[in-house]
Amino acid sequence: MIVGGARCRVVGRISMDLLAVDVTALPDNAARRGEWATLIGGDLDIDTLAAQCGTIGYELMCNLGRRYARVYKR
């Protein structure tokens, strides 16, 4: 994930639609309530993320659900 402009590791298991992110290396106040965190996009290519998860990008996109904000870019 990208939090506060820096890459951060997802730690533990994903439960339903919740996950934990290690932000200990970020400067103070870089990760605050209400700030954006990017899971897919920017420097995080979906196919690279999928490969790290042992799947393909299409499967990740299909399994996101309807509650997440999506911005499609060409």
DSSP file (Angstrom, degrees, kcal/mol; ACC not computed):
  #  RESIDUE AA STRUCTURE BP1 BP2  ACC     N-H-->O    O-->H-N    N-H-->O    O-->H-N    TCO  KAPPA ALPHA  PHI   PSI    X-CA   Y-CA   Z-CA
    1    1 A M              0   0    0      0, 0.0     7,-3.1     0, 0.0     2,-0.6   0.000 360.0 360.0 360.0 159.3    0.0    0.0    0.0
    2    2 A I  E     +AB   7  38A   0     36,-2.3    36,-2.4     5,-0.2     2,-0.4  -0.968 360.0 171.5-111.8 119.7    1.0    3.6   -0.3
    3    3 A V  E >  S-AB   6  37A   0      3,-2.7     3,-1.7    -2,-0.6    34,-0.1  -0.997  70.2  -5.4-128.4 127.7    0.4    5.6    2.9
    4    4 A G  T 3  S-     0   0    0     32,-0.7    -1,-0.1    -2,-0.4     3,-0.1   0.812 130.4 -57.5  59.7  29.9    1.6    9.2    3.3
    5    5 A G  T 3  S+     0   0    0      1,-0.2     2,-0.3    25,-0.1    -1,-0.3   0.512 119.2  99.5  80.6   5.1    3.5    8.9    0.0
    6    6 A A  E <  S-A    3   0A   0     -3,-1.7    -3,-2.7     0, 0.0     2,-0.3  -0.927  77.7-107.1-126.2 149.4    5.5    5.9    1.0
    7    7 A R  E     -A    2   0A   0     -2,-0.3     2,-0.3    -5,-0.2    -5,-0.2  -0.547  38.9-174.4 -73.2 135.5    5.2    2.2    0.4
    8    8 A C        -     0   0    0     -7,-3.1     2,-0.3    -2,-0.3    15,-0.1  -0.964  22.4-115.2-132.1 149.0    4.0    0.2    3.4
    9    9 A R  E     -C   22   0B   0     13,-0.5    13,-2.9    -2,-0.3     2,-0.5  -0.609  18.8-129.2 -85.4 139.0    3.7   -3.5    4.0
   10   10 A V  E     -C   21   0B   0     -2,-0.3     2,-0.3    11,-0.2    11,-0.3  -0.759  33.1-159.2 -79.5 131.0    0.4   -5.2    4.6
   11   11 A V  E     -C   20   0B   0      9,-2.6     9,-0.8    -2,-0.5     2,-0.0  -0.859  44.6  -1.3-116.8 149.8    0.9   -7.4    7.7
   12   12 A G  E    S-     0   0B   0     -2,-0.3     2,-0.3     7,-0.1    -2,-0.0  -0.303 101.5 -38.8  74.1-159.7   -1.1  -10.4    8.9
   13   13 A R  E     -     0   0B   0     -2,-0.0     2,-0.5     6,-0.0     7,-0.2  -0.711  53.9-114.4-103.0 152.5   -4.1  -11.8    7.1
   14   14 A I  E     -     0   0B   0     -2,-0.3     2,-0.6     5,-0.1     5,-0.2  -0.764  30.5-160.7 -85.3 127.7   -6.9   -9.9    5.4
   15   15 A S  E >   -C   18   0B   0      3,-2.1     3,-2.7    -2,-0.5     2,-0.5  -0.943  56.5 -52.1-117.3 115.1  -10.2  -10.4    7.2
   16   16 A M  T 3  S-     0   0    0     -2,-0.6    -2,-0.0     1,-0.3     0, 0.0  -0.449 122.7 -25.8  56.9-109.7  -13.3   -9.7    5.3
   17   17 A D  T 3  S+     0   0    0     -2,-0.5     2,-0.4    -3,-0.0    -1,-0.3   0.021 119.3  97.7-120.7  27.5  -12.6   -6.2    4.1
   18   18 A L  E <   +C   15   0B   0     -3,-2.7    -3,-2.1     2,-0.0     2,-0.3  -0.898  43.4 170.3-115.0 145.2  -10.1   -5.2    6.8
   19   19 A L  E     -     0   0B   0     -2,-0.4     2,-0.4    -5,-0.2    -5,-0.1  -0.978  26.5-127.4-147.5 160.9   -6.3   -5.3    6.7
   20   20 A A  E     -C   11   0B   0     -9,-0.8    -9,-2.6    -2,-0.3     2,-0.4  -0.903  19.4-161.9-112.6 139.9   -3.4   -4.0    8.8
   21   21 A V  E     -C   10   0B   0     -2,-0.4     2,-0.8   -11,-0.3   -11,-0.2  -0.972  20.5-126.9-124.5 133.7   -0.6   -2.0    7.4
   22   22 A D  E     +C    9   0B   0    -13,-2.9   -13,-0.5    -2,-0.4     3,-0.2  -0.704  38.1 160.5 -81.2 108.6    2.8   -1.5    9.0
   23   23 A V    >   +     0   0    0     -2,-0.8     3,-1.5     1,-0.1    -1,-0.1   0.138  36.3 113.2-112.7  17.1    3.4    2.3    9.2
   24   24 A T  T 3  S+     0   0    0      1,-0.3    -1,-0.1     0, 0.0    -2,-0.0   0.769  74.8  54.8 -64.5 -25.8    6.1    2.3   11.9
   25   25 A A  T 3  S+     0   0    0     -3,-0.2    -1,-0.3     2,-0.0    -2,-0.1   0.544  88.9  99.7 -85.3  -5.9    8.7    3.6    9.4
   26   26 A L  S <  S-     0   0    0     -3,-1.5     3,-0.1     1,-0.1     5,-0.1  -0.443  82.4-101.9 -78.7 152.8    6.6    6.7    8.4
   27   27 A P    >   -     0   0    0      0, 0.0     3,-1.9     0, 0.0     4,-0.4  -0.259  56.7 -72.6 -64.7 161.3    7.3   10.1    9.9
   28   28 A D  T 3  S+     0   0    0      1,-0.3     0, 0.0     2,-0.1     0, 0.0  -0.260 119.4  11.4 -55.7 141.5    4.9   11.3   12.6
   29   29 A N  T 3  S+     0   0    0      2,-0.2    -1,-0.3    -3,-0.1     3,-0.2   0.523  91.1 115.2  65.9   9.6    1.5   12.3   11.4
   30   30 A A  S <  S+     0   0    0     -3,-1.9     2,-0.7     1,-0.3   -26,-0.1   0.840  78.6  45.1 -73.8 -32.2    2.1   10.7    7.9
   31   31 A A  S    S+     0   0    0     -4,-0.4     2,-0.3    -8,-0.1    -1,-0.3  -0.904  80.6 155.0-114.5 103.1   -0.7    8.2    8.6
   32   32 A R    >   -     0   0    0     -2,-0.7     3,-2.0    -3,-0.2     2,-0.1  -0.874  51.8 -84.3-125.7 157.7   -3.7    9.8   10.1
   33   33 A R  T 3  S+     0   0    0     -2,-0.3     3,-0.1     1,-0.3    -1,-0.0  -0.384 116.4  23.2 -58.2 132.1   -7.4    9.1   10.3
   34   34 A G  T 3  S+     0   0    0      1,-0.3    -1,-0.3    -2,-0.1     2,-0.2   0.303  92.1 125.7  92.6  -9.4   -9.1   10.3    7.1
   35   35 A E    <   -     0   0    0     -3,-2.0    -1,-0.3     1,-0.1     2,-0.2  -0.507  65.5-103.0 -80.9 153.4   -5.9   10.3    4.9
   36   36 A W        -     0   0    0     -2,-0.2   -32,-0.7    -3,-0.1     2,-0.4  -0.486  30.7-168.8 -76.9 143.5   -5.9    8.3    1.7
   37   37 A A  E     -B    3   0A   0     -2,-0.2     2,-0.6   -34,-0.1   -34,-0.2  -0.998  13.4-144.3-127.8 134.6   -4.2    5.0    1.3
   38   38 A T  E     +B    2   0A   0    -36,-2.4   -36,-2.3    -2,-0.4     3,-0.1  -0.883  24.2 169.8-106.1 123.0   -3.6    3.5   -2.1
   39   39 A L  S    S+     0   0    0     -2,-0.6     2,-0.4     1,-0.4    -1,-0.2   0.827  76.9  18.1 -94.1 -42.0   -3.9   -0.3   -2.6
   40   40 A I  S    S+     0   0    0    -38,-0.1    -1,-0.4     9,-0.0     2,-0.2  -0.997 105.7  40.8-134.0 128.4   -3.9   -0.4   -6.4
   41   41 A G  B >  S+D   44   0C   0      3,-2.6     3,-2.5    -2,-0.4     2,-0.3  -0.611  79.5  50.1 126.4 174.6   -2.7    2.4   -8.6
   42   42 A G  T 3  S-     0   0    0      1,-0.3    -1,-0.1    -2,-0.2     0, 0.0  -0.449 130.9  -7.8  61.3-123.5    0.1    5.0   -8.9
   43   43 A D  T 3  S+     0   0    0     -2,-0.3     2,-0.9     1,-0.1    -1,-0.3   0.466 122.7  86.9 -81.2  -2.3    3.3    3.1   -8.3
   44   44 A L  B <   -D   41   0C   0     -3,-2.5    -3,-2.6     4,-0.0     2,-0.2  -0.800  67.8-159.2-105.3  94.2    1.4   -0.1   -7.4
   45   45 A D     >  -     0   0    0     -2,-0.9     4,-2.3    -5,-0.2     5,-0.2  -0.508  17.0-134.7 -71.9 135.1    0.7   -2.0  -10.6
   46   46 A I  H  > S+     0   0    0      1,-0.2     4,-2.6    -2,-0.2     5,-0.2   0.851 103.9  52.4 -62.7 -35.5   -2.2   -4.4  -10.2
   47   47 A D  H  > S+     0   0    0      2,-0.2     4,-2.2     1,-0.2    -1,-0.2   0.869 109.8  48.6 -71.0 -34.6   -0.4   -7.2  -12.1
   48   48 A T  H  > S+     0   0    0      2,-0.2     4,-1.8    -3,-0.2    -2,-0.2   0.925 113.3  47.7 -66.7 -44.4    2.7   -6.9   -9.8
   49   49 A L  H  X S+     0   0    0     -4,-2.3     4,-1.2     1,-0.2    -2,-0.2   0.915 111.7  50.7 -61.1 -43.8    0.4   -6.9   -6.7
   50   50 A A  H  X>S+     0   0    0     -4,-2.6     5,-2.7     1,-0.2     4,-0.7   0.908 106.9  53.5 -62.5 -42.3   -1.4   -9.9   -8.1
   51   51 A A  H ><5S+     0   0    0     -4,-2.2     3,-0.8     1,-0.3    -1,-0.2   0.889 106.9  52.2 -60.6 -38.6    1.8  -11.8   -8.7
   52   52 A Q  H 3<5S+     0   0    0     -4,-1.8    -1,-0.3     1,-0.2    -2,-0.2   0.777 111.4  48.0 -67.4 -25.2    2.9  -11.2   -5.1
   53   53 A C  H 3<5S-     0   0    0     -4,-1.2    -1,-0.2    -3,-0.5    -2,-0.2   0.481 118.7-112.4 -91.7  -4.5   -0.5  -12.6   -4.0
   54   54 A G  T <<5S+     0   0    0     -3,-0.8    -3,-0.2    -4,-0.7     2,-0.2   0.815  86.0  79.3  79.1  31.1   -0.1  -15.7   -6.3
   55   55 A T  S   <S-     0   0    0     -5,-2.7     2,-0.3    -8,-0.1    -1,-0.3  -0.646  80.0 -86.4-144.2-160.2   -3.0  -14.7   -8.7
   56   56 A I    >>  -     0   0    0     -2,-0.2     4,-1.5    -3,-0.1     3,-0.5  -0.848  33.6-111.8-120.5 159.4   -3.7  -12.4  -11.7
   57   57 A G  H 3> S+     0   0    0     -2,-0.3     4,-2.3     1,-0.2     5,-0.2   0.845 113.6  60.4 -57.9 -38.0   -4.9   -8.8  -11.8
   58   58 A Y  H 3> S+     0   0    0      1,-0.2     4,-2.3     2,-0.2    -1,-0.2   0.899 103.2  51.2 -58.3 -42.1   -8.3   -9.8  -13.2
   59   59 A E  H <> S+     0   0    0     -3,-0.5     4,-1.6     1,-0.2    -1,-0.2   0.902 109.1  50.7 -64.5 -40.4   -9.1  -11.9  -10.1
   60   60 A L  H  < S+     0   0    0     -4,-1.5     4,-0.4     1,-0.2    -2,-0.2   0.934 111.3  48.0 -62.0 -45.0   -8.1   -9.0   -7.8
   61   61 A M  H >< S+     0   0    0     -4,-2.3     3,-0.9     1,-0.2     4,-0.3   0.890 111.5  50.2 -64.1 -39.3  -10.4   -6.6   -9.6
   62   62 A C  H 3< S+     0   0    0     -4,-2.3     3,-0.4     1,-0.2    -1,-0.2   0.799 110.7  50.1 -69.1 -28.4  -13.3   -9.0   -9.6
   63   63 A N  T 3< S+     0   0    0     -4,-1.6    -1,-0.2     1,-0.2    -2,-0.2   0.374  83.5  90.2 -94.8   5.0  -13.0   -9.7   -5.9
   64   64 A L  S <  S-     0   0    0     -3,-0.9     3,-0.2    -4,-0.4    -1,-0.2   0.861  80.0-145.5 -69.5 -34.4  -12.9   -6.0   -4.7
   65   65 A G        -     0   0    0     -3,-0.4     3,-0.3    -4,-0.3    -1,-0.2  -0.371  27.4 -73.6  92.4-178.5  -16.7   -5.7   -4.3
   66   66 A R  S    S+     0   0    0      1,-0.2    -1,-0.2    -2,-0.1    -2,-0.0   0.604 112.4  74.2 -94.4 -13.6  -18.9   -2.7   -4.8
   67   67 A R  S    S+     0   0    0     -3,-0.2     2,-0.3     2,-0.1    -1,-0.2   0.579  76.4  92.8 -81.7  -7.9  -18.0   -0.6   -1.8
   68   68 A Y  S    S-     0   0    0     -3,-0.3     2,-0.3    -4,-0.1    -4,-0.0  -0.644  79.0-117.0 -93.2 142.5  -14.6    0.6   -3.0
   69   69 A A        -     0   0    0     -2,-0.3     2,-0.4     2,-0.0    -2,-0.1  -0.588  34.6-166.8 -73.5 131.1  -14.0    3.8   -4.9
   70   70 A R        -     0   0    0     -2,-0.3     2,-0.5     2,-0.0    -1,-0.0  -0.964  14.6-171.7-122.8 138.7  -12.6    3.0   -8.4
   71   71 A V        -     0   0    0     -2,-0.4     2,-0.5     2,-0.0    -2,-0.0  -0.972  14.1-154.7-127.6 115.3  -11.0    5.4  -10.8
   72   72 A Y        -     0   0    0     -2,-0.5     2,-0.4     2,-0.0    -2,-0.0  -0.785  14.5-177.6 -94.4 129.1  -10.4    4.0  -14.3
   73   73 A K              0   0    0     -2,-0.5    -2,-0.0     1,-0.1     0, 0.0  -0.943 360.0 360.0-124.8 146.9   -7.6    5.6  -16.3
   74   74 A R              0   0    0     -2,-0.4    -1,-0.1     0, 0.0    -2,-0.0   0.421 360.0 360.0 -92.8 360.0   -6.4    4.8  -19.8
